[in-house]
Amino acid sequence: MLILVVIAGFFFWSVKSGQMDDLEGPAYRILMDDDDIKPEEKKQHKESS
């Protein structure tokens, strides 16, 4: 019974603190990160490499 109370306490704490607000956003942000670079910046990045 005590274990159930502890688990429920951690669950409600994580929900209240915003841990479960957006679970998919960071994964999509990684995939869309390269789209923000302008073509001129890509050209400069390739030349400096």
C-alpha positions in Angstrom: 0.0 0.0 0.0 2.8 2.4 0.8 4.5 1.7 -2.5 1.3 2.6 -4.3 1.0 5.9 -2.4 4.7 6.8 -3.2 4.2 5.9 -6.9 1.0 8.0 -7.1 2.8 10.9 -5.3 5.6 10.9 -7.9 3.1 10.7 -10.8 1.0 13.6 -9.6 4.2 15.6 -8.9 5.4 15.0 -12.4 2.1 16.0 -13.9 1.9 19.2 -11.7 5.5 20.2 -12.6 4.9 20.0 -16.3 7.0 16.9 -17.0 4.2 15.4 -19.3 3.0 18.5 -21.1 4.6 17.9 -24.5 6.1 14.4 -25.0 6.4 14.6 -28.9 7.5 18.2 -29.4 11.3 17.7 -28.7 11.4 14.7 -31.1 9.8 16.7 -33.9 12.0 19.7 -33.1 15.1 17.6 -33.8 13.8 16.6 -37.2 12.8 20.1 -38.2 16.0 21.8 -37.0 17.8 22.0 -40.4 14.8 23.7 -42.1 15.6 27.0 -40.3 18.9 27.5 -42.1 18.8 29.9 -45.1 20.4 28.8 -48.3 23.1 31.6 -48.0 24.0 30.3 -44.5 24.3 26.8 -45.9 26.7 28.0 -48.6 28.8 29.8 -46.0 28.8 26.8 -43.7 30.1 24.5 -46.5 32.8 27.0 -47.5 34.1 27.3 -44.0 34.3 23.5 -43.5 
